[in-house]
């Protein structure tokens, strides 16, 4: 007997698909095909796992974790991207301004660099910059003080800047 019924899966799908697709598409820089592929692959993995193990307590969190890993794998193996005249500072400004998803090239570069950071730093940057959560909300979610969030976010951004500097060659091509 499966640990989760088909009706439970359908209900969970209906309740999570919009949030999951939004999460993924913001990280794909307008590449709709990639966003759809990652969403589909994430749900296929969920169906397989949940039939055996049952629904996780937080299905959206489980789905986002799988999607983040699939995106990281995708961006690690992607071909070099040319970014004429783009600097780490420009990329960080795009992240700050909520424009990280408007260009496929910028999204690829930022997501490759994020994939190289420790998971906790990536989660903080994603919560603050991609999901636009306030520091207080992040502190509550992570179970830490607002001051700790600010300090950890500052270190995460510094590490992201270093990854971007390392990744971008003198010719503006991602390595």
PyMOL commands that place a pseudoatom at each C-alpha (Angstrom):
pseudoatom trace, name=CA, resn=UNK, resi=1, chain=A, elem=C, hetatm=0, pos=[0.000, 0.000, 0.000]
pseudoatom trace, name=CA, resn=UNK, resi=2, chain=A, elem=C, hetatm=0, pos=[1.469, 3.385, -0.959]
pseudoatom trace, name=CA, resn=UNK, resi=3, chain=A, elem=C, hetatm=0, pos=[2.364, 5.796, 1.825]
pseudoatom trace, name=CA, resn=UNK, resi=4, chain=A, elem=C, hetatm=0, pos=[0.394, 8.523, 0.040]
pseudoatom trace, name=CA, resn=UNK, resi=5, chain=A, elem=C, hetatm=0, pos=[-2.778, 8.233, -2.013]
pseudoatom trace, name=CA, resn=UNK, resi=6, chain=A, elem=C, hetatm=0, pos=[-3.242, 9.578, -5.515]
pseudoatom trace, name=CA, resn=UNK, resi=7, chain=A, elem=C, hetatm=0, pos=[-5.865, 12.003, -4.195]
pseudoatom trace, name=CA, resn=UNK, resi=8, chain=A, elem=C, hetatm=0, pos=[-3.383, 13.356, -1.628]
pseudoatom trace, name=CA, resn=UNK, resi=9, chain=A, elem=C, hetatm=0, pos=[-0.776, 13.769, -4.363]
pseudoatom trace, name=CA, resn=UNK, resi=10, chain=A, elem=C, hetatm=0, pos=[-3.233, 15.624, -6.611]
pseudoatom trace, name=CA, resn=UNK, resi=11, chain=A, elem=C, hetatm=0, pos=[-4.264, 17.923, -3.757]
pseudoatom trace, name=CA, resn=UNK, resi=12, chain=A, elem=C, hetatm=0, pos=[-0.638, 18.592, -2.860]
pseudoatom trace, name=CA, resn=UNK, resi=13, chain=A, elem=C, hetatm=0, pos=[0.189, 19.235, -6.511]
pseudoatom trace, name=CA, resn=UNK, resi=14, chain=A, elem=C, hetatm=0, pos=[-2.635, 21.753, -6.848]
pseudoatom trace, name=CA, resn=UNK, resi=15, chain=A, elem=C, hetatm=0, pos=[-1.576, 23.475, -3.636]
pseudoatom trace, name=CA, resn=UNK, resi=16, chain=A, elem=C, hetatm=0, pos=[2.125, 23.724, -4.480]
pseudoatom trace, name=CA, resn=UNK, resi=17, chain=A, elem=C, hetatm=0, pos=[2.604, 23.922, -8.242]
pseudoatom trace, name=CA, resn=UNK, resi=18, chain=A, elem=C, hetatm=0, pos=[2.258, 27.697, -8.526]
pseudoatom trace, name=CA, resn=UNK, resi=19, chain=A, elem=C, hetatm=0, pos=[4.728, 28.374, -5.719]
pseudoatom trace, name=CA, resn=UNK, resi=20, chain=A, elem=C, hetatm=0, pos=[7.175, 25.803, -7.101]
pseudoatom trace, name=CA, resn=UNK, resi=21, chain=A, elem=C, hetatm=0, pos=[7.011, 27.074, -10.679]
pseudoatom trace, name=CA, resn=UNK, resi=22, chain=A, elem=C, hetatm=0, pos=[7.415, 30.659, -9.461]
pseudoatom trace, name=CA, resn=UNK, resi=23, chain=A, elem=C, hetatm=0, pos=[10.446, 29.670, -7.400]
pseudoatom trace, name=CA, resn=UNK, resi=24, chain=A, elem=C, hetatm=0, pos=[12.052, 27.903, -10.341]
pseudoatom trace, name=CA, resn=UNK, resi=25, chain=A, elem=C, hetatm=0, pos=[11.161, 30.419, -13.050]
pseudoatom trace, name=CA, resn=UNK, resi=26, chain=A, elem=C, hetatm=0, pos=[12.668, 33.317, -11.063]
pseudoatom trace, name=CA, resn=UNK, resi=27, chain=A, elem=C, hetatm=0, pos=[15.960, 31.461, -11.190]
pseudoatom trace, name=CA, resn=UNK, resi=28, chain=A, elem=C, hetatm=0, pos=[15.902, 30.572, -14.894]
pseudoatom trace, name=CA, resn=UNK, resi=29, chain=A, elem=C, hetatm=0, pos=[16.199, 34.060, -16.381]
pseudoatom trace, name=CA, resn=UNK, resi=30, chain=A, elem=C, hetatm=0, pos=[13.246, 33.752, -18.706]
pseudoatom trace, name=CA, resn=UNK, resi=31, chain=A, elem=C, hetatm=0, pos=[14.149, 30.279, -19.974]
pseudoatom trace, name=CA, resn=UNK, resi=32, chain=A, elem=C, hetatm=0, pos=[10.609, 28.905, -19.883]
pseudoatom trace, name=CA, resn=UNK, resi=33, chain=A, elem=C, hetatm=0, pos=[11.616, 25.482, -21.220]
pseudoatom trace, name=CA, resn=UNK, resi=34, chain=A, elem=C, hetatm=0, pos=[14.197, 25.043, -18.471]
pseudoatom trace, name=CA, resn=UNK, resi=35, chain=A, elem=C, hetatm=0, pos=[11.703, 26.168, -15.808]
pseudoatom trace, name=CA, resn=UNK, resi=36, chain=A, elem=C, hetatm=0, pos=[9.119, 23.694, -17.072]
pseudoatom trace, name=CA, resn=UNK, resi=37, chain=A, elem=C, hetatm=0, pos=[11.670, 20.856, -17.277]
pseudoatom trace, name=CA, resn=UNK, resi=38, chain=A, elem=C, hetatm=0, pos=[12.941, 21.456, -13.743]
pseudoatom trace, name=CA, resn=UNK, resi=39, chain=A, elem=C, hetatm=0, pos=[9.381, 21.718, -12.406]
pseudoatom trace, name=CA, resn=UNK, resi=40, chain=A, elem=C, hetatm=0, pos=[8.410, 18.463, -14.079]
pseudoatom trace, name=CA, resn=UNK, resi=41, chain=A, elem=C, hetatm=0, pos=[11.548, 16.646, -12.917]
pseudoatom trace, name=CA, resn=UNK, resi=42, chain=A, elem=C, hetatm=0, pos=[11.014, 17.905, -9.372]
pseudoatom trace, name=CA, resn=UNK, resi=43, chain=A, elem=C, hetatm=0, pos=[7.461, 16.595, -9.305]
pseudoatom trace, name=CA, resn=UNK, resi=44, chain=A, elem=C, hetatm=0, pos=[8.454, 13.239, -10.784]
pseudoatom trace, name=CA, resn=UNK, resi=45, chain=A, elem=C, hetatm=0, pos=[10.960, 12.836, -7.975]
pseudoatom trace, name=CA, resn=UNK, resi=46, chain=A, elem=C, hetatm=0, pos=[8.322, 13.856, -5.447]
pseudoatom trace, name=CA, resn=UNK, resi=47, chain=A, elem=C, hetatm=0, pos=[5.825, 11.282, -6.702]
pseudoatom trace, name=CA, resn=UNK, resi=48, chain=A, elem=C, hetatm=0, pos=[8.417, 8.503, -6.519]
pseudoatom trace, name=CA, resn=UNK, resi=49, chain=A, elem=C, hetatm=0, pos=[9.649, 9.477, -3.068]
pseudoatom trace, name=CA, resn=UNK, resi=50, chain=A, elem=C, hetatm=0, pos=[6.272, 10.251, -1.552]
pseudoatom trace, name=CA, resn=UNK, resi=51, chain=A, elem=C, hetatm=0, pos=[4.695, 7.003, -2.733]
pseudoatom trace, name=CA, resn=UNK, resi=52, chain=A, elem=C, hetatm=0, pos=[7.331, 5.187, -0.678]
pseudoatom trace, name=CA, resn=UNK, resi=53, chain=A, elem=C, hetatm=0, pos=[7.875, 7.518, 2.263]
pseudoatom trace, name=CA, resn=UNK, resi=54, chain=A, elem=C, hetatm=0, pos=[4.682, 9.567, 2.476]
pseudoatom trace, name=CA, resn=UNK, resi=55, chain=A, elem=C, hetatm=0, pos=[4.203, 13.298, 2.292]
pseudoatom trace, name=CA, resn=UNK, resi=56, chain=A, elem=C, hetatm=0, pos=[6.814, 15.431, 4.013]
pseudoatom trace, name=CA, resn=UNK, resi=57, chain=A, elem=C, hetatm=0, pos=[5.651, 17.820, 6.700]
pseudoatom trace, name=CA, resn=UNK, resi=58, chain=A, elem=C, hetatm=0, pos=[6.430, 20.801, 4.439]
pseudoatom trace, name=CA, resn=UNK, resi=59, chain=A, elem=C, hetatm=0, pos=[5.903, 19.695, 0.809]
pseudoatom trace, name=CA, resn=UNK, resi=60, chain=A, elem=C, hetatm=0, pos=[6.809, 23.104, -0.677]
pseudoatom trace, name=CA, resn=UNK, resi=61, chain=A, elem=C, hetatm=0, pos=[10.109, 23.161, 1.218]
pseudoatom trace, name=CA, resn=UNK, resi=62, chain=A, elem=C, hetatm=0, pos=[10.876, 19.615, 0.051]
pseudoatom trace, name=CA, resn=UNK, resi=63, chain=A, elem=C, hetatm=0, pos=[10.060, 20.545, -3.553]
pseudoatom trace, name=CA, resn=UNK, resi=64, chain=A, elem=C, hetatm=0, pos=[12.155, 23.728, -3.427]
pseudoatom trace, name=CA, resn=UNK, resi=65, chain=A, elem=C, hetatm=0, pos=[15.133, 21.808, -2.060]
pseudoatom trace, name=CA, resn=UNK, resi=66, chain=A, elem=C, hetatm=0, pos=[14.934, 19.290, -4.899]
pseudoatom trace, name=CA, resn=UNK, resi=67, chain=A, elem=C, hetatm=0, pos=[14.460, 22.086, -7.444]
pseudoatom trace, name=CA, resn=UNK, resi=68, chain=A, elem=C, hetatm=0, pos=[17.443, 24.012, -6.032]
pseudoatom trace, name=CA, resn=UNK, resi=69, chain=A, elem=C, hetatm=0, pos=[19.623, 20.911, -6.385]
pseudoatom trace, name=CA, resn=UNK, resi=70, chain=A, elem=C, hetatm=0, pos=[18.438, 20.291, -9.951]
pseudoatom trace, name=CA, resn=UNK, resi=71, chain=A, elem=C, hetatm=0, pos=[19.076, 23.924, -10.876]
pseudoatom trace, name=CA, resn=UNK, resi=72, chain=A, elem=C, hetatm=0, pos=[22.526, 23.787, -9.283]
pseudoatom trace, name=CA, resn=UNK, resi=73, chain=A, elem=C, hetatm=0, pos=[23.354, 20.719, -11.356]
pseudoatom trace, name=CA, resn=UNK, resi=74, chain=A, elem=C, hetatm=0, pos=[22.030, 22.425, -14.476]
pseudoatom trace, name=CA, resn=UNK, resi=75, chain=A, elem=C, hetatm=0, pos=[24.069, 25.582, -13.945]
pseudoatom trace, name=CA, resn=UNK, resi=76, chain=A, elem=C, hetatm=0, pos=[27.253, 23.693, -13.070]
pseudoatom trace, name=CA, resn=UNK, resi=77, chain=A, elem=C, hetatm=0, pos=[27.191, 21.872, -16.393]
pseudoatom trace, name=CA, resn=UNK, resi=78, chain=A, elem=C, hetatm=0, pos=[25.939, 24.713, -18.606]
pseudoatom trace, name=CA, resn=UNK, resi=79, chain=A, elem=C, hetatm=0, pos=[28.116, 26.040, -21.413]
pseudoatom trace, name=CA, resn=UNK, resi=80, chain=A, elem=C, hetatm=0, pos=[30.120, 29.269, -20.938]
pseudoatom trace, name=CA, resn=UNK, resi=81, chain=A, elem=C, hetatm=0, pos=[28.082, 32.449, -21.188]
pseudoatom trace, name=CA, resn=UNK, resi=82, chain=A, elem=C, hetatm=0, pos=[29.502, 35.675, -22.610]
pseudoatom trace, name=CA, resn=UNK, resi=83, chain=A, elem=C, hetatm=0, pos=[28.636, 38.791, -20.632]
pseudoatom trace, name=CA, resn=UNK, resi=84, chain=A, elem=C, hetatm=0, pos=[30.171, 41.788, -22.329]
pseudoatom trace, name=CA, resn=UNK, resi=85, chain=A, elem=C, hetatm=0, pos=[31.148, 44.439, -19.801]
pseudoatom trace, name=CA, resn=UNK, resi=86, chain=A, elem=C, hetatm=0, pos=[29.331, 42.811, -16.882]
pseudoatom trace, name=CA, resn=UNK, resi=87, chain=A, elem=C, hetatm=0, pos=[31.073, 42.973, -13.539]
pseudoatom trace, name=CA, resn=UNK, resi=88, chain=A, elem=C, hetatm=0, pos=[30.388, 41.295, -10.203]
pseudoatom trace, name=CA, resn=UNK, resi=89, chain=A, elem=C, hetatm=0, pos=[29.128, 44.673, -8.957]
pseudoatom trace, name=CA, resn=UNK, resi=90, chain=A, elem=C, hetatm=0, pos=[26.635, 44.833, -11.841]
pseudoatom trace, name=CA, resn=UNK, resi=91, chain=A, elem=C, hetatm=0, pos=[25.399, 41.330, -11.058]
pseudoatom trace, name=CA, resn=UNK, resi=92, chain=A, elem=C, hetatm=0, pos=[24.998, 42.117, -7.356]
pseudoatom trace, name=CA, resn=UNK, resi=93, chain=A, elem=C, hetatm=0, pos=[23.082, 45.285, -8.248]
pseudoatom trace, name=CA, resn=UNK, resi=94, chain=A, elem=C, hetatm=0, pos=[20.765, 43.222, -10.456]
pseudoatom trace, name=CA, resn=UNK, resi=95, chain=A, elem=C, hetatm=0, pos=[20.220, 40.884, -7.507]
pseudoatom trace, name=CA, resn=UNK, resi=96, chain=A, elem=C, hetatm=0, pos=[19.508, 43.823, -5.172]
pseudoatom trace, name=CA, resn=UNK, resi=97, chain=A, elem=C, hetatm=0, pos=[17.084, 45.417, -7.618]
pseudoatom trace, name=CA, resn=UNK, resi=98, chain=A, elem=C, hetatm=0, pos=[15.127, 42.215, -8.235]
pseudoatom trace, name=CA, resn=UNK, resi=99, chain=A, elem=C, hetatm=0, pos=[16.360, 41.979, -11.839]
pseudoatom trace, name=CA, resn=UNK, resi=100, chain=A, elem=C, hetatm=0, pos=[18.326, 38.755, -11.469]
pseudoatom trace, name=CA, resn=UNK, resi=101, chain=A, elem=C, hetatm=0, pos=[15.719, 36.821, -13.449]
pseudoatom trace, name=CA, resn=UNK, resi=102, chain=A, elem=C, hetatm=0, pos=[15.190, 39.265, -16.307]
pseudoatom trace, name=CA, resn=UNK, resi=103, chain=A, elem=C, hetatm=0, pos=[18.186, 38.069, -18.318]
pseudoatom trace, name=CA, resn=UNK, resi=104, chain=A, elem=C, hetatm=0, pos=[18.977, 34.412, -18.883]
pseudoatom trace, name=CA, resn=UNK, resi=105, chain=A, elem=C, hetatm=0, pos=[22.685, 35.222, -18.903]
pseudoatom trace, name=CA, resn=UNK, resi=106, chain=A, elem=C, hetatm=0, pos=[22.580, 37.085, -15.580]
pseudoatom trace, name=CA, resn=UNK, resi=107, chain=A, elem=C, hetatm=0, pos=[20.475, 34.317, -14.030]
pseudoatom trace, name=CA, resn=UNK, resi=108, chain=A, elem=C, hetatm=0, pos=[22.945, 31.661, -15.181]
pseudoatom trace, name=CA, resn=UNK, resi=109, chain=A, elem=C, hetatm=0, pos=[25.939, 33.517, -13.766]
pseudoatom trace, name=CA, resn=UNK, resi=110, chain=A, elem=C, hetatm=0, pos=[24.273, 34.267, -10.425]
pseudoatom trace, name=CA, resn=UNK, resi=111, chain=A, elem=C, hetatm=0, pos=[22.901, 30.758, -10.043]
pseudoatom trace, name=CA, resn=UNK, resi=112, chain=A, elem=C, hetatm=0, pos=[26.244, 29.155, -10.861]
pseudoatom trace, name=CA, resn=UNK, resi=113, chain=A, elem=C, hetatm=0, pos=[27.907, 31.322, -8.220]
pseudoatom trace, name=CA, resn=UNK, resi=114, chain=A, elem=C, hetatm=0, pos=[25.136, 30.566, -5.709]
pseudoatom trace, name=CA, resn=UNK, resi=115, chain=A, elem=C, hetatm=0, pos=[25.604, 26.841, -6.370]
pseudoatom trace, name=CA, resn=UNK, resi=116, chain=A, elem=C, hetatm=0, pos=[29.190, 27.180, -5.119]
pseudoatom trace, name=CA, resn=UNK, resi=117, chain=A, elem=C, hetatm=0, pos=[28.173, 28.740, -1.786]
pseudoatom trace, name=CA, resn=UNK, resi=118, chain=A, elem=C, hetatm=0, pos=[27.315, 26.762, 1.336]
pseudoatom trace, name=CA, resn=UNK, resi=119, chain=A, elem=C, hetatm=0, pos=[23.618, 25.836, 1.401]
pseudoatom trace, name=CA, resn=UNK, resi=120, chain=A, elem=C, hetatm=0, pos=[22.789, 28.075, 4.396]
pseudoatom trace, name=CA, resn=UNK, resi=121, chain=A, elem=C, hetatm=0, pos=[24.256, 31.117, 2.623]
pseudoatom trace, name=CA, resn=UNK, resi=122, chain=A, elem=C, hetatm=0, pos=[22.388, 30.318, -0.582]
pseudoatom trace, name=CA, resn=UNK, resi=123, chain=A, elem=C, hetatm=0, pos=[19.133, 29.960, 1.351]
pseudoatom trace, name=CA, resn=UNK, resi=124, chain=A, elem=C, hetatm=0, pos=[19.616, 33.351, 3.005]
pseudoatom trace, name=CA, resn=UNK, resi=125, chain=A, elem=C, hetatm=0, pos=[20.361, 35.097, -0.288]
pseudoatom trace, name=CA, resn=UNK, resi=126, chain=A, elem=C, hetatm=0, pos=[17.404, 33.411, -1.963]
pseudoatom trace, name=CA, resn=UNK, resi=127, chain=A, elem=C, hetatm=0, pos=[15.029, 34.285, 0.872]
pseudoatom trace, name=CA, resn=UNK, resi=128, chain=A, elem=C, hetatm=0, pos=[16.110, 37.930, 0.932]
pseudoatom trace, name=CA, resn=UNK, resi=129, chain=A, elem=C, hetatm=0, pos=[16.748, 38.697, -2.737]
pseudoatom trace, name=CA, resn=UNK, resi=130, chain=A, elem=C, hetatm=0, pos=[14.614, 36.270, -4.733]
pseudoatom trace, name=CA, resn=UNK, resi=131, chain=A, elem=C, hetatm=0, pos=[11.665, 35.745, -2.417]
pseudoatom trace, name=CA, resn=UNK, resi=132, chain=A, elem=C, hetatm=0, pos=[11.872, 39.300, -1.022]
pseudoatom trace, name=CA, resn=UNK, resi=133, chain=A, elem=C, hetatm=0, pos=[11.346, 38.277, 2.607]
pseudoatom trace, name=CA, resn=UNK, resi=134, chain=A, elem=C, hetatm=0, pos=[12.033, 40.880, 5.279]
pseudoatom trace, name=CA, resn=UNK, resi=135, chain=A, elem=C, hetatm=0, pos=[14.878, 40.317, 7.730]
pseudoatom trace, name=CA, resn=UNK, resi=136, chain=A, elem=C, hetatm=0, pos=[12.376, 39.745, 10.550]
pseudoatom trace, name=CA, resn=UNK, resi=137, chain=A, elem=C, hetatm=0, pos=[10.613, 37.027, 8.580]
pseudoatom trace, name=CA, resn=UNK, resi=138, chain=A, elem=C, hetatm=0, pos=[13.910, 35.319, 7.720]
pseudoatom trace, name=CA, resn=UNK, resi=139, chain=A, elem=C, hetatm=0, pos=[14.963, 35.481, 11.378]
pseudoatom trace, name=CA, resn=UNK, resi=140, chain=A, elem=C, hetatm=0, pos=[11.748, 33.781, 12.416]
pseudoatom trace, name=CA, resn=UNK, resi=141, chain=A, elem=C, hetatm=0, pos=[12.066, 31.106, 9.721]
pseudoatom trace, name=CA, resn=UNK, resi=142, chain=A, elem=C, hetatm=0, pos=[15.697, 30.340, 10.549]
pseudoatom trace, name=CA, resn=UNK, resi=143, chain=A, elem=C, hetatm=0, pos=[15.194, 30.663, 14.318]
pseudoatom trace, name=CA, resn=UNK, resi=144, chain=A, elem=C, hetatm=0, pos=[17.898, 33.306, 14.727]
pseudoatom trace, name=CA, resn=UNK, resi=145, chain=A, elem=C, hetatm=0, pos=[17.966, 36.989, 15.624]
pseudoatom trace, name=CA, resn=UNK, resi=146, chain=A, elem=C, hetatm=0, pos=[17.526, 39.748, 13.055]
pseudoatom trace, name=CA, resn=UNK, resi=147, chain=A, elem=C, hetatm=0, pos=[21.044, 40.920, 13.789]
pseudoatom trace, name=CA, resn=UNK, resi=148, chain=A, elem=C, hetatm=0, pos=[22.349, 37.407, 13.074]
pseudoatom trace, name=CA, resn=UNK, resi=149, chain=A, elem=C, hetatm=0, pos=[20.449, 37.387, 9.759]
pseudoatom trace, name=CA, resn=UNK, resi=150, chain=A, elem=C, hetatm=0, pos=[22.009, 40.714, 8.787]
pseudoatom trace, name=CA, resn=UNK, resi=151, chain=A, elem=C, hetatm=0, pos=[25.517, 39.497, 9.630]
pseudoatom trace, name=CA, resn=UNK, resi=152, chain=A, elem=C, hetatm=0, pos=[25.098, 36.167, 7.869]
pseudoatom trace, name=CA, resn=UNK, resi=153, chain=A, elem=C, hetatm=0, pos=[23.556, 37.843, 4.850]
pseudoatom trace, name=CA, resn=UNK, resi=154, chain=A, elem=C, hetatm=0, pos=[26.469, 40.281, 4.659]
pseudoatom trace, name=CA, resn=UNK, resi=155, chain=A, elem=C, hetatm=0, pos=[28.967, 37.377, 4.742]
pseudoatom trace, name=CA, resn=UNK, resi=156, chain=A, elem=C, hetatm=0, pos=[26.941, 35.428, 2.182]
pseudoatom trace, name=CA, resn=UNK, resi=157, chain=A, elem=C, hetatm=0, pos=[26.894, 38.413, -0.178]
pseudoatom trace, name=CA, resn=UNK, resi=158, chain=A, elem=C, hetatm=0, pos=[30.642, 38.882, 0.255]
pseudoatom trace, name=CA, resn=UNK, resi=159, chain=A, elem=C, hetatm=0, pos=[31.220, 35.218, -0.578]
pseudoatom trace, name=CA, resn=UNK, resi=160, chain=A, elem=C, hetatm=0, pos=[28.910, 35.549, -3.574]
pseudoatom trace, name=CA, resn=UNK, resi=161, chain=A, elem=C, hetatm=0, pos=[30.883, 38.583, -4.760]
pseudoatom trace, name=CA, resn=UNK, resi=162, chain=A, elem=C, hetatm=0, pos=[34.124, 36.576, -4.477]
pseudoatom trace, name=CA, resn=UNK, resi=163, chain=A, elem=C, hetatm=0, pos=[32.585, 33.689, -6.427]
pseudoatom trace, name=CA, resn=UNK, resi=164, chain=A, elem=C, hetatm=0, pos=[31.471, 36.107, -9.124]
pseudoatom trace, name=CA, resn=UNK, resi=165, chain=A, elem=C, hetatm=0, pos=[34.939, 37.672, -9.317]
pseudoatom trace, name=CA, resn=UNK, resi=166, chain=A, elem=C, hetatm=0, pos=[36.507, 34.230, -9.619]
pseudoatom trace, name=CA, resn=UNK, resi=167, chain=A, elem=C, hetatm=0, pos=[33.965, 33.066, -12.165]
pseudoatom trace, name=CA, resn=UNK, resi=168, chain=A, elem=C, hetatm=0, pos=[34.165, 36.052, -14.503]
pseudoatom trace, name=CA, resn=UNK, resi=169, chain=A, elem=C, hetatm=0, pos=[37.287, 36.195, -16.600]
pseudoatom trace, name=CA, resn=UNK, resi=170, chain=A, elem=C, hetatm=0, pos=[38.820, 39.343, -18.064]
pseudoatom trace, name=CA, resn=UNK, resi=171, chain=A, elem=C, hetatm=0, pos=[36.843, 38.751, -21.267]
pseudoatom trace, name=CA, resn=UNK, resi=172, chain=A, elem=C, hetatm=0, pos=[33.530, 38.673, -19.383]
pseudoatom trace, name=CA, resn=UNK, resi=173, chain=A, elem=C, hetatm=0, pos=[32.968, 34.971, -20.025]
pseudoatom trace, name=CA, resn=UNK, resi=174, chain=A, elem=C, hetatm=0, pos=[31.841, 32.775, -17.219]
pseudoatom trace, name=CA, resn=UNK, resi=175, chain=A, elem=C, hetatm=0, pos=[34.376, 30.086, -16.358]
for i in range(1, 175): cmd.bond("trace and resi %d" % i, "trace and resi %d" % (i + 1))
show_as sticks, trace
zoom trace
